[in-house]
Amino acid sequence: MSIAIIGAGNVGQALAQALASKGESVFLGVPEPEKYRNVGQALGERARIGTTSDAIAASEVVILAVPYSAADSIARIVSNWQGKILVDATNPLAPGLAGLSVGTTTSGAEEIAKAAKGARVVKAFNTTGAENMADSRYPGGTAFMPVCGDDAQARTRVIALATLIGFDAVDCGELRAARYLEPFAMTWIHMALKLGHGRRFAFARLQR
């Protein structure tokens, strides 16, 4: 079955490009597919585009690549996700990138899990920018991608996808770890956009 990517913005297109280039079938789900036909064509034969509901129905893995403000309503489109893997690539950003609107005692991912009945929610693809999603290669090492979720099998599947597209994907345990991953994303945003490091940098993991 396809991997659904909900949203065709920078992150959605970058993930679609990366996954399709590795042989995965990708189904981009958007509210108005006709507006994005050229996107589907540019991604090639392994990608198609349709409605959000159709993309979810056709896929076992669904990646949320939309603004966090849209995530709750998408999670509630399906009355029972029946064990599908729902990957939360969002961050609950405050206006003006001033911080996070959710945190400390919960996370955006945990709130999405409450809304997505029957889904196995995994947090991933939220800690770096779209440019690194499209091409994660660096001469000095492999870009780090933390992954967390309550279902171990779902985590393993998402770790495999992140590894497939070139990341050093690391199992960070249960979904409550998203309380740390979302602020970690703010570190990348702060350095990339506020401190002028640019969007083509990534964090790497070193271990002895």
N, C-alpha and C positions, 0 to 999 in steps of 0.2 A: 504494500500500500504506500501511498504518497506520504511525505512529510508536509503538513500544512504549515504555512507561515501566514499569520494573520497580520496584515499591514504590508504596504508596499512602499514605505518610506526608505530612508537611507539604510537602516538596520535590516529591514525586511528584504530589500533587494540584495544587500551584501551577503546575508546568510543564504538566500536563494542561489545566488551566483556561486558561492563557495560549495554548497552541498551538491548542486547540479553538476559542477565541474568534477566532483568525485563519484559521479554515477548515481546519486540519489534522485528519485522522482519527487519533484516539489510542486505543491499546489498553493499558489498565492490566493488568499481570501481577502476580498475587499468589498466595501458596500456597493460600489458601482464599477463592475468589471470592465465595461466598455471604455472607461477613462484610462485604463491601464493596459490595453491590448498591446501597445508598443513595448511595454515592459516585458510582458510574457514572451513576445517574439524575440526580444534582445537576449533573453536568457537561454533560448534554444529549445530543442525538442524535449528535454527532460523536465521542462517547467510548463505549467499551465496556470491559467488565472480564472477565477470564478467568484461566486459569492462567498461570504464568510461561512454561512451555514453549509454550503456544498463542500467547501474545503475541509471543514471539521468532520463532516459525515464520511468523507472519503479517506480519512487518515487515522492512523493509530498514535502518531506523535503530532502535537499541535504546538507551535511556537507563537507566543504572543509578542509581536514586535510592533506595538502600538504605544501611544502615550498611556501612562498609568491611569489617567482619568477615564479612558475608554475600556480599561481591562475588566472592570466589574460587570458592565453590561454584556460584554462578550462572554464572560464566564457563565452568565445566566441564560444565554441563548439556548443552551442544552439543559434540559431538565435533569438528565442523568448521564454523566460522561462515561459510565460503564467501564471504568478502568483505563480510559485513554490517558496517555501521558501529556500533561499540559505544562509546557516549559514557559516560565515567566522570565522574559528578557527585559522587563520594564524596570523603571525606578520611580518612586513617588516623589518627583522633583517639586520643590516649592517654586513659586513664581520668581523669575529672574535668576534661577539657579542658586537661590539663597540658602539652600539646604534641602532637607527632606521633609515632606508633610506627614510622614508616618515613621515611627521608629521607637526605639528603646524597649518598649514592652511588647511590641508586635512588629510586623514588617509588611510591606506591600504584598509579598508573596503569600504570607499567612492569611491576609485579608482576601486575596484572590482564591485561596484554597477553601475558605469558608463559603464563597459564592459559587464555586465550581463543584457541585455535588457529584461525588463518585469519580472525580478526576484524581490522578496521581500527579500532584504538582511538584515540579522541580525548578529550582532557581538556577539560571545559567545565562550566559551571553549578555550580562548586564554591566560588567565591570570594565569594559573597554569600548572604543568607538567603532563605527561602521567600517572605517578604513581597515582596521585590524580584523574585522569579520571577513572582509573580502580577501584579504591577503595577510595572514598571520606570520609570514616568514620574516625573520630578522637574522642578520649575520652573526650577532653575538649570543644568540640563544633562542629559546622557544617562549612565546608569550603565554603567560599564566592565565588559566581560566578556572576559577573555583565553581563547584557544583554542589548543591545541597537539595535534599528532599527526604520525605519520611519513608518512601518506598525504595528499598535498596535496589531492586531490579530496575525500576525506572531511572534511578541515578546512574546505574551502570550503562543503560541504553544511551542516556544523554552524554555521559562521559565519552562513550565510544564515538558519538557524532562530533563532539568537540575535538577529540583526538584526530578524527578523520580529516577535519579541515585545518589541522596543523597546530592546535593548541596543546599546551601542557595542562591537561584537564585533571583536576584534583578533587577527590571526594571529600567534601566538608561536612558530611553527616546529615543530620536531620534538618527539616525545613526551617526551624527556628534560627539556624545559622544565617539565614537571609537577613537577620537583624544586623549582622556584621558585613555581609556582602554588599548591601545597599549603601551604607556609608563608605565602604571601600570604593564603590563606583564614584562617589563624590570626590574622592581623592584624585582619581584619574581626571574627572571633569575639571576640578580646580587647577590641576597642573597643566592640563592641555589647553584650557580656554582662558583661565584667569592669569596664570603665571607665564603663558607664552611658549610652553614646550611644544605646542602643535599637536595635531591629532594623530600623527604617525609616531607614537611611542607607546610602549607597553611595559608592564611589569613582568619580571621573570622570577622563577623560584630557584633558589640555590640551597642545596642540602648536603650535609656531611654525614 
